[in-house]
Amino acid sequence: MPSSELVQSVIRALDMLSAVAASPNGLRLNDIAQATGVKVTTAHNLLRTLAARGYVYKDSSGSYFLGSAVYELAQRNDRQAMVIRAAAALPRVAELLPEAVLTFSYLTPDAARCILRMSPDRPMEVQRPLELLFHPYISATAICLQATAPNALQYEHQWRFEECGVGCWKNLEEFMAVKSRVRMDGHYIHLDEGKVTAAFAVADNYALGISLFVQDNDLSTVFQAADAFRTLMR
């Protein structure tokens, strides 16, 4: 595309973001204007607009840094890539466990959210539920993510044990011990009269959930399926 057809203000704003990103100690207004070859007044107006949308912020010394909106965009891109890989990997798990309900979920500061699901009533179909959430301190998926996700502390600040966990566990010490074990093992498993509800940590703040009945509490195929999923997700 010829440069004459490009929106110059957008190009300048992107150039400013690139300059700020390349400076971990931040850049002041005059430095940004000089680095991008624009007038100081133009740089100020563009930076003010970027700051209003969260793409940059200015600290007390007057230096500009990348804002949270940039990191949120990167996270969304990473999440989309994870979802694409998971959607391709879940059918492999379904082949090994055709009677299982499978979920692929991630943790946000306010919810343990299921983003993909497969179930025996709709064989080999990867479902994308709009709003399927897991209860903190109760569901295997939420417990696994609370133990392994890097943003778990933010989540538990939103869903405090004193309000949401009491009644699920004898005390906080018991729950903390379970989380420690899950972090070490990389999974959480609950068995009740032959029904297994399990969740396996998958990179950062994601988890594979598996729910089905097993004979003689034989979990070997469950672990085999989880290992296959994790391998495909790498």
C-alpha positions as CSV (number, residue, x, y, z in Angstrom):
1,M,0.0,0.0,0.0
2,P,1.4,3.4,-0.9
3,S,2.4,5.5,2.1
4,S,0.0,8.2,0.9
5,E,-2.9,5.9,1.7
6,L,-1.8,5.2,5.3
7,V,-3.2,7.1,8.2
8,Q,-0.3,9.1,9.5
9,S,-1.6,9.6,13.0
10,V,-1.9,5.8,13.4
11,I,1.6,5.2,12.1
12,R,3.0,7.8,14.5
13,A,1.1,6.4,17.5
14,L,2.4,2.9,16.7
15,D,5.9,4.3,16.3
16,M,5.6,5.8,19.8
17,L,4.4,2.5,21.2
18,S,7.5,0.8,19.7
19,A,9.8,3.4,21.1
20,V,8.3,3.1,24.6
21,A,8.4,-0.7,24.4
22,A,12.1,-0.6,23.5
23,S,12.9,1.5,26.6
24,P,12.4,-0.5,29.8
25,N,13.2,2.6,31.9
26,G,10.6,4.7,30.2
27,L,10.8,7.7,27.9
28,R,10.0,11.3,28.5
29,L,7.9,13.3,26.1
30,N,10.8,15.1,24.3
31,D,12.6,11.8,23.9
32,I,9.6,10.2,22.3
33,A,9.1,13.1,19.9
34,Q,12.7,13.0,18.9
35,A,12.8,9.2,18.5
36,T,9.7,9.3,16.2
37,G,10.4,12.5,14.4
38,V,7.2,14.4,15.3
39,K,6.6,17.8,17.0
40,V,6.3,17.8,20.8
41,T,2.7,19.0,20.7
42,T,1.8,16.2,18.3
43,A,3.5,13.6,20.5
44,H,1.8,15.0,23.5
45,N,-1.7,14.7,21.9
46,L,-1.1,11.2,20.6
47,L,0.3,10.0,24.0
48,R,-2.6,11.5,25.8
49,T,-5.0,9.6,23.5
50,L,-3.0,6.3,24.0
51,A,-3.0,6.9,27.8
52,A,-6.8,7.4,27.7
53,R,-7.1,3.9,26.2
54,G,-4.6,2.3,28.6
55,Y,-1.8,1.7,26.0
56,V,0.7,3.9,27.8
57,Y,0.9,5.5,31.2
58,K,3.0,8.3,32.7
59,D,4.7,7.9,36.1
60,S,5.4,10.7,38.6
61,S,8.7,11.6,36.9
62,G,7.0,12.2,33.6
63,S,8.3,9.1,31.8
64,Y,6.0,7.0,29.7
65,F,5.7,3.2,29.9
66,L,3.6,0.6,28.1
67,G,0.1,0.4,29.7
68,S,-2.0,-2.6,30.7
69,A,-4.0,-2.6,27.4
70,V,-0.9,-3.7,25.5
71,Y,-0.4,-6.7,27.8
72,E,-4.1,-7.5,27.6
73,L,-3.9,-7.7,23.9
74,A,-0.9,-10.0,24.1
75,Q,-2.8,-12.2,26.6
76,R,-5.8,-12.4,24.3
77,N,-3.6,-13.4,21.5
78,D,-1.9,-16.1,23.6
79,R,-5.3,-17.3,24.8
80,Q,-6.6,-17.6,21.3
81,A,-3.5,-19.7,20.3
82,M,-4.1,-22.0,23.4
83,V,-7.8,-22.4,22.5
84,I,-6.9,-23.4,19.0
85,R,-4.4,-26.0,20.2
86,A,-6.8,-27.3,22.8
87,A,-9.7,-27.6,20.3
88,A,-7.4,-29.8,18.2
89,A,-6.1,-31.9,21.2
90,L,-9.4,-32.6,23.0
91,P,-10.7,-35.1,20.4
92,R,-7.6,-37.2,21.1
93,V,-8.6,-37.3,24.8
94,A,-12.2,-38.2,23.7
95,E,-10.9,-41.1,21.7
96,L,-9.2,-42.5,24.8
97,L,-12.1,-41.7,27.1
98,P,-15.3,-41.8,25.0
99,E,-17.5,-41.8,28.1
100,A,-15.9,-38.8,29.7
101,V,-17.0,-35.2,30.0
102,L,-14.0,-33.0,29.1
103,T,-13.4,-29.4,29.7
104,F,-10.6,-26.9,29.0
105,S,-10.7,-23.9,31.3
106,Y,-8.6,-20.9,32.4
107,L,-8.5,-18.7,35.5
108,T,-9.2,-15.0,35.5
109,P,-9.1,-12.8,38.6
110,D,-12.9,-13.3,39.0
111,A,-13.8,-16.7,37.6
112,A,-12.7,-20.2,36.7
113,R,-14.1,-20.3,33.1
114,C,-14.7,-23.2,30.8
115,I,-14.0,-22.2,27.2
116,L,-14.1,-25.7,25.5
117,R,-16.2,-28.8,26.4
118,M,-16.8,-32.3,25.0
119,S,-19.4,-34.7,26.2
120,P,-20.6,-38.2,25.2
121,D,-24.1,-36.9,24.3
122,R,-22.5,-35.0,21.4
123,P,-19.6,-37.3,20.3
124,M,-16.5,-35.7,18.9
125,E,-18.0,-32.2,18.9
126,V,-15.9,-29.5,20.6
127,Q,-18.5,-27.2,22.3
128,R,-17.8,-23.6,23.2
129,P,-20.0,-22.8,26.2
130,L,-20.8,-19.1,26.6
131,E,-20.8,-19.0,30.4
132,L,-19.8,-22.1,32.2
133,L,-18.1,-21.3,35.5
134,F,-16.6,-23.5,38.2
135,H,-17.3,-22.9,41.8
136,P,-14.2,-22.0,43.9
137,Y,-13.0,-24.4,46.6
138,I,-15.4,-27.2,45.3
139,S,-14.8,-28.1,41.6
140,A,-11.7,-30.1,40.7
141,T,-10.9,-27.5,37.9
142,A,-11.2,-24.5,40.2
143,I,-9.1,-26.2,42.9
144,C,-6.4,-27.2,40.4
145,L,-6.3,-23.7,39.0
146,Q,-6.3,-22.1,42.5
147,A,-3.2,-24.2,43.2
148,T,-1.3,-23.7,40.0
149,A,-2.3,-20.5,38.2
150,P,-0.1,-17.5,38.5
151,N,-3.1,-15.2,39.1
152,A,-4.7,-17.5,41.8
153,L,-4.1,-15.0,44.6
154,Q,-6.1,-12.4,42.8
155,Y,-8.9,-14.9,42.3
156,E,-8.9,-15.9,45.9
157,H,-9.0,-12.3,47.0
158,Q,-12.2,-12.0,45.0
159,W,-13.5,-15.3,46.4
160,R,-12.3,-15.3,50.0
161,F,-11.9,-18.6,51.9
162,E,-13.7,-17.1,54.9
163,E,-16.8,-16.5,52.7
164,C,-16.7,-19.2,50.0
165,G,-14.4,-22.0,51.3
166,V,-15.7,-22.5,54.8
167,G,-18.0,-25.6,54.7
168,C,-16.0,-27.1,51.8
169,W,-12.9,-27.8,54.0
170,K,-12.3,-28.3,57.6
171,N,-10.1,-25.3,57.8
172,L,-7.8,-23.1,55.7
173,E,-4.8,-25.2,56.7
174,E,-6.3,-28.3,55.1
175,F,-7.1,-26.5,51.9
176,M,-3.6,-25.0,51.7
177,A,-2.1,-28.5,52.2
178,V,-4.2,-29.8,49.3
179,K,-3.0,-26.9,47.1
180,S,0.6,-27.7,47.9
181,R,0.1,-31.3,46.9
182,V,-1.6,-30.2,43.6
183,R,1.2,-27.9,42.8
184,M,3.7,-30.8,43.3
185,D,1.6,-33.3,41.4
186,G,0.2,-31.1,38.7
187,H,-3.3,-32.4,39.1
188,Y,-6.3,-32.7,41.5
189,I,-8.4,-35.9,41.6
190,H,-11.6,-36.7,43.5
191,L,-13.0,-40.2,43.6
192,D,-16.5,-40.9,44.8
193,E,-18.1,-44.3,44.4
194,G,-16.4,-45.0,41.1
195,K,-16.8,-41.5,39.6
196,V,-13.6,-39.6,39.1
197,T,-13.5,-35.8,38.7
198,A,-10.1,-34.7,37.8
199,A,-8.3,-31.6,36.6
200,F,-4.7,-31.4,35.2
201,A,-2.7,-28.2,35.0
202,V,-1.8,-27.2,31.5
203,A,0.7,-24.3,31.1
204,D,0.2,-21.1,33.1
205,N,-3.5,-20.7,34.1
206,Y,-5.2,-23.4,32.1
207,A,-6.5,-26.8,33.1
208,L,-7.9,-30.0,31.5
209,G,-11.0,-31.3,33.3
210,I,-12.1,-35.0,33.1
211,S,-15.2,-36.5,34.6
212,L,-16.4,-40.1,34.2
213,F,-17.0,-43.4,36.0
214,V,-14.1,-45.8,36.2
215,Q,-14.1,-49.5,37.0
216,D,-12.2,-50.6,40.1
217,N,-10.9,-47.0,40.5
218,D,-8.5,-47.7,37.6
219,L,-7.1,-44.3,36.7
220,S,-4.4,-45.4,34.3
221,T,-6.3,-44.4,31.1
222,V,-7.2,-41.0,32.7
223,F,-3.5,-40.3,33.3
224,Q,-2.7,-41.6,29.8
225,A,-5.3,-39.2,28.2
226,A,-4.0,-36.2,30.3
227,D,-0.4,-36.9,29.2
228,A,-1.5,-37.1,25.6
229,F,-3.3,-33.8,25.9
230,R,-0.3,-32.1,27.5
231,T,2.0,-33.4,24.9
232,L,-0.2,-32.0,22.1
233,M,-0.4,-28.7,23.9
234,R,3.4,-28.1,23.9
